[in-house]
Amino acid sequence: MAGDGDGEHPDRRASGALEAEVMAVLWSAGEPMTAGAVQDALATGLAYKTVLTVLGRLHAKGMLERERIGRAHAYHPCQEAAQASAEQMKTALDRGHDRTAVLQRFVETLDPADEAALRSLLGPGE
C-alpha cells in the first residue's frame, strides 16, 4: 500500500491467521455452522464472501467437512483442536534438521506448568 513504507497493510492478518480464527470458532461451537453463522461469531466485520472463501479453502485442505443445509452448507472440523495442533507440531519437528535440537528449543520455551505437564506425560525417569 502506498505510503506505509514496508508494503504491509495495517489490518492484514498474518498468513493462516484468518483460517486459525475460523477453525477456533468452529471448534468452540461444537456443531456444524453455516458461513453466515461463522461470520457472526467472528464479529470482525469480514465480508460474507471472505468467510465463504476461507471455509472453502479449509474444506479443500481436508480440515473441514460440510453438509448441505437447504441452499447453504454447514461446516464442521474433521478433527479435534488438540489433534490438529499435535499434527502441526509434528510437521514442524519433521522439518528440522536436528530433531533433538528442535525439541530442546521447544522445551526451553515452555512455561513451567506446560513443562511439568510434558514431564508427567513422558513418565517417571524422563
N, C-alpha and C positions, 0 to 999 in steps of 0.2 A: 504494500500500500504506500502511496506517495507520502513522503513527509515523516514516516515513522523511523526511518534510519536503518532498521535491521530487516525490513521486509516482512515482519510478523504483524498480524492483526491482533490487537489487544484482547479481543473477545474470542479468538480462536483457541480451541481446546488442543491439548497435546494429542498426538496420534493415538488412536484407540481409546481416548478418554470418554468420548460420547458412547461408544459401544459398551464400555465398562459401566457407565451410568445407566444405560438401558438394561443391561443384564442385572444390575443391582435392583432396579425397580421390579423386574420380573421375578427374581429370586425372593424378594420380600413379599410379593403378592401371594405367592403360594398357589396361584391358579392362573389359567390362561388369560391373557389380556389382549384386547384389540389395540391397534395403533393409536386410536383416539384416547383410550384409557392410559396408555403409556405416556402419551403427550401430556395429559392432565397431571399424571403422577410426577413427571419430571419438573413441572412448574417452572420451566426456564424460558418460556416464550418461543420454543423451537417450532418451526413450521411443521404442519402435519406431514407434508411430503418428505421432510428431512427425517422424521421419526420413521416413516414407512420405508425409506431408503436404508436406514440403519438396520431395521428389523429384517429387511430383505437380504442384506449382506450377512447378518448373523445366521440367518436361515441357510444361506448358500454355503457358509463355512461349517455347517453342521452343528452349530451351537444351539439352535432353536428348532423346535418342531412347530408346525402350525396346523390348525384345523379350521375348516370353513364354518363360519357363523353367519348365516344369511348371505349378504353380499361382501362381508369382510372376512378377515382371518383373525383368529386368536392365536397368540404365540405363547409358548412356554419353553423353559430351558430343558435341554436334553440331559443335563446332569446337575448335581448339587453344586453350590458355590465352592464348597471345600474341595471337591474333586477337580473342578476347573482350575482352582488356584494351585493345587498339587501338580497338575499337569503342566502348568506354566512354569512352576519351579523346576520340574524335571527337565523341561525343554531348555531352560536357562543353564542348568547343570550340564546337560549334554553338549551345549555349545562351547563350554570351557575347555581349554587345552589341558589343564591340570585340575582334575576333579577335586582332589584333596585341598588344593589352594582355594578353589571356589567355595567349598564347604566351610573351610576355616574362616574366610572373609565373611561368609553369611552368618556364621555363629557369632562372630565378633560384632555384628550389627544388631543382634537381638537384645531386647531389653531383658532384665533379669528374670521376669516372670515367664517370658517365652523360652528363654534358655533352660529354666527349670522344667518347663513342660516338655521340651525336647529331650532333656536328660531322662525324665521319667518314662517317656515313650521308648527310649533306647534300652532301658532296663538297667539292672544293677551291674556295676563294673564297667560301664561305658564312659 
